Amino acid sequence: MSGRKKRILFIEDEMDIRFFLSTVLKAEGYEGVPARNALEGIEKARALAPDLVISDVMMPQAGGVTFFQELRRDERLKHIPVIMLTGVSRKAFDHHLRMLTVYQGQPLAPPEAYLEKPLDPARLVQTIRGLLHEDLPTAAS
């Protein structure tokens, strides 16, 4: 990686998963920025304009879908790649997005990646690197 560390905002209400994500991101050389809920997440996204966001879907108060909508509607932030991390099936999440589109009359594109819990750290890192267009190490490296 060149220059500054890539900043990754992660939104997760469960403390043990926030600790897990923080540990994985730090070990991989990223600057991890935690948020405990969607409201705190959108506030931090607006303040920091991260390189990538990881968001849980099911959270108290405003959930991950609310966060995702807010991010995508913000002209300055809508380009930020998003990984949705959750125990909710991809099919259920996609259905929810379709229903929001029907209800609100505004299409909402799906997130760039979707990972179901329990999370495999290697798959998470591979997904992050792919979305940030970072070179992946090869067997010859």
C-alpha positions in Angstrom: 0.0 0.0 0.0 1.3 3.5 -0.8 0.9 6.6 1.3 -1.6 6.6 4.1 -3.3 3.5 5.4 -6.6 2.8 3.9 -9.4 3.8 6.3 -12.2 1.2 6.8 -15.3 2.2 8.8 -17.0 -0.8 10.4 -20.4 -0.7 11.9 -21.3 -3.5 14.3 -23.4 -3.5 17.5 -21.7 -6.6 19.0 -18.6 -5.8 20.9 -16.8 -9.1 20.2 -17.3 -8.7 16.5 -16.0 -5.1 16.6 -12.9 -6.4 18.4 -12.5 -9.2 15.8 -12.8 -6.7 12.9 -10.5 -4.2 14.5 -7.9 -7.0 15.1 -8.1 -8.3 11.5 -8.0 -4.8 9.9 -5.0 -3.8 12.1 -3.1 -7.0 11.3 -3.6 -6.3 7.6 -2.4 -2.7 7.8 -5.7 -0.9 7.6 -6.9 1.9 9.8 -10.1 0.5 11.3 -12.7 3.0 12.6 -15.5 1.4 14.7 -19.1 2.5 15.0 -21.7 0.9 17.3 -24.8 1.6 15.2 -26.0 3.0 12.0 -26.5 6.6 13.3 -22.9 6.7 14.6 -21.8 5.1 11.4 -23.3 7.7 9.1 -21.9 10.4 11.3 -18.4 8.9 11.1 -18.7 8.3 7.3 -19.5 12.0 6.8 -16.7 13.1 9.0 -14.0 10.8 7.7 -15.0 9.7 4.1 -13.5 6.2 4.6 -12.1 4.1 1.7 -14.5 1.2 2.5 -17.3 0.4 4.8 -18.3 -2.9 6.5 -21.7 -2.8 8.0 -23.8 -5.2 10.0 -27.5 -5.4 8.8 -29.3 -6.2 12.0 -28.7 -3.6 14.7 -30.9 -1.8 17.3 -32.4 1.6 16.4 -31.5 2.3 12.7 -30.1 -0.8 11.1 -27.6 -1.4 8.4 -30.1 -1.0 5.6 -30.9 2.5 6.9 -27.1 3.3 7.0 -26.7 1.9 3.5 -29.5 4.1 2.1 -28.0 7.2 3.8 -24.6 6.5 2.4 -25.9 5.9 -1.1 -27.9 9.1 -1.1 -25.0 11.3 0.0 -23.3 12.6 -3.2 -19.9 12.8 -1.5 -20.1 9.2 -0.1 -22.1 7.2 -2.5 -19.0 5.8 -4.3 -17.6 4.2 -1.2 -17.6 0.4 -1.5 -19.7 -1.4 1.1 -19.5 -4.9 2.5 -22.6 -6.0 4.3 -21.8 -8.4 7.1 -24.7 -10.3 8.7 -26.5 -13.4 9.7 -29.4 -12.5 7.4 -29.4 -14.4 4.2 -28.5 -12.6 1.0 -31.9 -13.4 -0.5 -33.7 -11.8 2.4 -31.5 -8.7 2.2 -32.0 -8.3 -1.6 -35.8 -8.7 -1.1 -35.6 -5.9 1.5 -33.8 -3.6 -0.9 -36.4 -4.3 -3.6 -39.2 -3.5 -1.3 -37.5 -0.2 -0.3 -37.2 0.7 -4.0 -40.9 0.0 -4.5 -41.9 1.9 -1.4 -39.7 4.9 -1.9 -39.7 4.9 -5.7 -35.9 5.3 -5.8 -33.7 2.5 -6.9 -31.1 1.4 -4.5 -28.2 -0.6 -6.0 -27.0 -3.6 -4.0 -23.8 -3.4 -1.9 -20.5 -4.3 -3.6 -20.1 -7.4 -1.3 -22.1 -9.4 1.1 -20.6 -11.8 3.7 -22.6 -13.9 6.0 -21.6 -14.7 9.6 -19.8 -16.6 10.9 -17.1 -14.7 9.2 -14.0 -16.2 7.7 -11.1 -13.6 8.2 -9.3 -14.7 5.0 -12.4 -14.2 2.9 -13.0 -10.8 4.5 -9.4 -9.7 3.7 -9.7 -11.0 0.2 -13.0 -9.2 -0.3 -11.5 -5.9 1.1 -8.4 -6.1 -1.1 -10.6 -6.8 -4.2 -12.8 -3.8 -3.5 -9.9 -1.6 -2.8 -8.2 -2.8 -6.0 -5.1 -3.9 -4.1 -2.7 -6.4 -5.5 -3.2 -9.8 -3.9 -0.1 -11.7 -2.9 0.7 -14.6 -5.3 2.2 -18.0 -4.5 5.5 -16.8 -6.0 5.6 -13.7 -3.6 
